[in-house]
Amino acid sequence: MKQLLILSGKGGTGKTTVACAFIRLAKVRAYADCDIDAPNVHLTLAPTAAPSVETFYGMPKARIDPDRCTACGLCRERCRFAAIHSGERSCFVDPFACEGCGVCAFVCPAGAVSLEPDAAGELRLYAGETSAFSTAQLKMGGGTSGKLVTQVKRRLNEAAPKDIPLAILDGSPGIGCPVIASLSGASMALIVTEPSVSGVSDMERIVQAAASFQTPLCVCVNKADTNPVITKQIEQYCSERVLPFLGTIPFDPAAVRAVNRGLTVVDEDCPSGKAVREIYQKTIRLLGLDEPVNQNQHNGGQHV
């Protein structure tokens, strides 16, 4: 099973809009939302099956037993994250600032500090006999986001039917831990960028990050007609680095209306939908797959 990962380098480029459209066009039976800070694929491709929910535990958090604490303040002095504060009778931990390093437990003379598992998020798997959709939600302030993405992908691989040729993953914006975890094992990544200074800069950063994994890349530009000059610069950048440039998507009010109605852009007869279809066909050919990739009549996003 090949994995097509869709990235952006920054938020707001239309990455998820393109990802949902690809899922619909490919009629894939395995897909995942790896944007665990703000997952939203389920809003467009609403699953119908009941999810299998699993708590995700990240780094442990320190806890101070007030009955054993002598309020000596040694743990507070040694905490480099300023996560420990002095109370009236004992010290206490700010769980949002604690990084679970364990120094406080090491230096506490009264043995009042312990490290306990912390629920950092929630994994959700919508799986049936013929399809699987894996997603997750990281708690506000939660860490170990890369590990959570790895678990999202693991659950998808375990639940996906074994005979399918393609899985589509909607990645996170940026180049941080969730993106690094998403890139691992990906067959190819499509970068959706926009013609802005920040769009170009963040596209270049994600290209550099993906190079470490030797992941094949291709690029498309969304809202391309809002700045034709920068769009041309992006196309030239791809040409110089031998990155397949798959095309442009115009700014289209119909796309906004489709998303607001819970549809994909390819569900509407509009310029952006036509452009996405063309980019999809080029992407599938780059992956070495026939279009459509799934001959069985399952509608992407409606069967799990």
C-alpha positions in Angstrom: 0.0 0.0 0.0 1.5 3.3 -1.1 1.0 6.4 1.1 0.4 9.8 -0.5 1.1 12.5 2.1 -0.3 16.0 1.5 1.7 18.8 3.2 1.8 22.6 3.1 4.6 24.0 5.1 2.2 26.6 6.6 -1.4 26.8 7.5 -4.2 28.2 5.4 -2.9 27.1 2.0 -5.8 24.8 1.2 -4.0 21.5 2.1 -7.0 19.8 3.7 -9.2 21.1 0.9 -7.0 19.3 -1.7 -6.6 16.2 0.6 -10.4 15.7 0.9 -10.8 16.2 -2.8 -8.2 13.6 -3.5 -9.8 11.1 -1.1 -13.1 11.6 -2.9 -11.6 11.3 -6.4 -9.5 8.2 -5.6 -12.4 6.5 -3.7 -9.7 5.4 -1.3 -10.6 2.9 1.5 -7.7 4.0 3.8 -7.0 7.6 4.8 -5.9 9.5 7.9 -5.8 13.0 9.3 -2.4 13.5 10.8 -3.1 17.2 11.7 -3.5 16.2 15.3 -3.6 19.8 16.6 -6.6 20.7 14.5 -8.1 17.7 12.8 -10.9 18.5 10.3 -11.0 15.9 7.6 -14.0 14.3 9.4 -16.0 17.6 8.9 -16.0 17.1 5.1 -15.7 13.3 4.8 -18.1 12.5 7.7 -17.6 8.9 8.9 -20.8 7.0 9.6 -19.3 4.1 11.6 -18.9 4.3 15.4 -15.2 5.0 16.3 -12.9 2.9 18.3 -11.5 5.4 20.8 -8.1 5.0 22.6 -6.5 7.4 25.1 -3.0 8.5 24.1 -0.5 8.9 26.9 2.4 11.3 26.3 5.2 12.2 28.6 4.4 11.6 32.3 3.7 14.6 34.5 5.0 15.3 38.0 2.6 15.1 41.0 3.4 16.3 44.5 1.8 14.5 47.4 0.7 17.4 49.8 0.8 15.1 52.8 4.4 14.2 52.3 5.7 17.6 50.9 7.6 19.7 53.4 7.5 22.8 51.3 11.3 23.0 51.2 11.2 24.5 47.7 14.1 22.4 46.4 12.0 21.1 43.5 10.8 24.5 42.6 14.4 25.8 42.6 15.6 23.0 40.3 12.7 23.0 37.8 14.0 24.6 34.7 10.5 24.9 33.2 9.1 27.0 36.1 6.4 24.4 36.5 6.4 24.1 40.3 5.0 26.8 42.6 4.8 27.2 46.4 1.5 26.9 48.1 0.4 27.6 51.6 1.3 24.1 52.9 3.1 22.4 50.0 4.4 22.9 46.5 2.2 22.1 43.5 2.8 21.4 39.8 1.4 23.3 36.8 0.7 20.5 34.4 0.7 22.7 31.4 4.3 23.8 32.1 5.6 20.4 33.3 7.8 18.5 30.8 8.1 15.3 32.8 11.8 15.4 33.1 11.8 14.0 36.6 14.4 16.3 38.2 11.9 17.3 40.9 11.4 13.6 41.9 15.1 13.1 41.9 15.9 16.0 44.3 12.9 15.8 46.6 14.3 14.8 50.1 10.8 13.7 51.3 10.0 11.5 48.3 6.8 13.5 47.8 7.1 13.8 44.0 6.1 11.1 41.6 5.8 10.9 37.8 2.4 9.7 36.6 1.0 8.9 33.1 -0.8 11.9 31.5 -3.6 11.6 29.0 -2.3 13.9 26.2 -4.9 13.1 23.5 -7.4 10.8 22.0 -7.1 8.4 19.0 -10.1 7.6 16.9 -10.4 4.9 14.3 -13.4 4.5 12.1 -13.0 1.0 10.6 -15.2 -1.4 8.7 -14.7 -4.5 6.7 -13.7 -2.5 3.6 -12.3 0.8 4.8 -10.5 2.6 7.6 -10.1 6.2 8.6 -7.7 7.1 11.4 -7.5 10.4 13.2 -6.6 11.9 16.6 -6.9 15.0 18.7 -4.1 16.3 20.9 -5.1 18.0 24.1 -4.4 21.7 24.4 -0.8 22.1 25.5 -0.1 18.5 24.9 3.4 17.3 23.9 4.8 14.3 22.0 2.8 15.2 18.9 5.1 13.2 16.7 4.4 10.0 18.7 0.6 10.6 18.4 0.9 10.9 14.6 2.9 7.7 14.6 0.0 6.0 16.4 -2.5 7.4 13.9 -0.5 5.8 11.1 0.0 2.5 13.0 -3.8 2.2 13.6 -4.5 2.9 9.9 -2.0 0.3 8.7 -3.4 -2.3 11.1 -7.1 -1.7 10.1 -6.8 -1.0 6.4 -7.8 -3.8 4.0 -4.7 -5.5 2.7 -5.6 -5.5 -1.0 -5.7 -1.7 -1.5 -3.1 0.2 -3.5 -3.2 3.6 -1.9 -3.7 5.5 1.4 -4.0 9.3 1.6 -2.8 11.2 4.6 -3.6 14.8 5.4 -0.5 16.1 7.1 0.1 19.0 9.6 1.3 22.4 8.6 4.8 23.5 9.4 7.9 21.3 9.6 7.7 20.2 13.3 7.4 16.8 14.9 4.0 15.9 13.4 5.3 16.5 9.9 8.5 14.5 10.5 6.4 11.6 11.8 4.1 11.9 8.8 7.0 11.9 6.3 8.4 8.6 7.7 7.3 5.8 5.4 5.5 8.1 2.9 5.7 7.0 -0.7 5.4 10.6 -2.0 4.4 14.0 -0.6 2.4 16.6 -2.5 3.1 20.2 -1.2 0.2 22.6 -1.5 1.6 26.1 -1.4 0.3 29.6 -2.0 1.8 32.6 -3.9 2.9 34.6 -0.9 6.2 35.4 0.8 5.5 33.2 3.7 4.1 30.5 1.4 7.3 30.3 -0.6 9.5 30.4 2.5 7.6 27.6 4.2 7.5 25.6 1.0 11.3 25.8 0.9 11.6 24.6 4.5 9.4 21.6 4.0 11.4 20.7 0.8 14.6 20.7 2.9 13.0 18.7 5.7 11.7 16.0 3.2 15.1 15.7 1.7 16.4 14.1 4.9 13.9 11.3 4.3 14.5 11.1 0.6 10.8 11.3 0.1 9.7 12.1 -3.5 8.0 15.5 -3.7 5.7 17.3 -6.1 4.2 20.8 -5.8 1.0 22.6 -6.7 0.0 26.2 -6.1 -3.4 27.1 -4.6 -5.0 30.5 -5.2 -2.4 31.0 -7.9 -4.0 33.9 -9.6 -3.9 36.1 -6.5 -0.2 36.7 -7.2 0.9 35.5 -10.7 4.5 36.9 -10.1 5.2 34.7 -7.1 3.4 31.8 -8.7 5.9 32.0 -11.5 8.7 32.1 -9.0 7.5 28.9 -7.4 7.3 27.2 -10.8 10.9 28.3 -11.5 12.0 27.1 -8.1 10.6 23.7 -8.8 12.2 23.6 -12.2 15.6 24.4 -10.8 15.4 21.6 -8.2 13.8 19.1 -10.6 10.6 19.0 -8.5 7.5 18.0 -10.5 5.2 21.1 -10.7 1.7 19.7 -11.1 -0.2 22.8 -11.8 -2.2 25.7 -10.3 -5.6 26.1 -8.6 -7.4 29.4 -9.0 -8.9 31.4 -6.2 -12.5 30.4 -6.4 -15.5 31.6 -4.2 -17.3 28.4 -5.1 -14.6 26.4 -3.2 -15.4 28.4 -0.1 -19.1 27.7 -0.5 -18.5 24.0 -1.0 -16.4 23.7 2.1 -19.0 25.6 4.2 -21.6 23.1 3.0 -19.4 20.1 4.0 -18.5 19.2 0.5 -15.2 18.9 -1.4 -14.3 21.1 -4.3 -14.7 18.2 -6.8 -18.3 17.8 -5.7 -19.1 21.1 -7.4 -18.8 22.1 -11.1 -16.3 25.0 -10.5 -12.9 26.1 -11.8 -11.0 25.0 -8.6 -12.6 21.6 -8.8 -11.5 21.2 -12.4 -8.0 22.2 -11.5 -7.8 19.8 -8.6 -9.0 16.9 -10.8 -6.1 17.6 -13.2 -3.6 17.8 -10.4 -5.0 14.5 -8.9 -4.6 12.7 -12.2 -0.9 13.9 -12.5 -0.3 12.8 -8.9 -1.7 9.3 -9.5 0.5 8.9 -12.5 3.6 10.0 -10.6 2.8 7.3 -8.0 2.7 4.7 -10.8 -1.0 3.9 -10.2 -3.9 3.6 -12.5 -6.8 6.1 -12.2 -9.1 5.4 -10.5 -6.9 3.6 -7.9 -9.8 1.6 -6.5 -12.1 -0.2 -8.9 -14.6 -1.2 -6.2 -17.5 1.2 -6.0 -17.0 2.8 -2.6 -17.4 6.5 -2.1 -14.4 8.0 -0.3 -15.4 9.4 3.1 -18.9 7.9 3.1 -18.2 4.2 3.8 -16.7 4.1 7.2 
